[in-house]
Amino acid sequence: MSDGTWGIFLCAAALLCAVAFAWYYVRGVLDGDRMLARMAAVGFFVLSVAAIATLLKVLG
């Protein structure tokens, strides 16, 4: 697999996981579970940064 294809795959996986963390954040807020909401927010932020960095690497 080429580096560009691998980068696109990693970017898509990171975005998919970021969406899952966003869903867990909403569930945590609606259920009143502060720990779940905070951890999901951190996961969303980290994976969003990873997706952006991977996308910039592929495009650049």
BELMOMO-V447070 format. One record per helix or strand. SS is the DSSP state (2 for helix, 1 for strand). FROM is the first residue (numbers start at 0). LEN is the number of residues. Records with the same first field share a line. If there is no record, write none. Layout:
SS: FROM-LEN + FROM-LEN
//
This chain:
2: 2-29 + 33-26
//
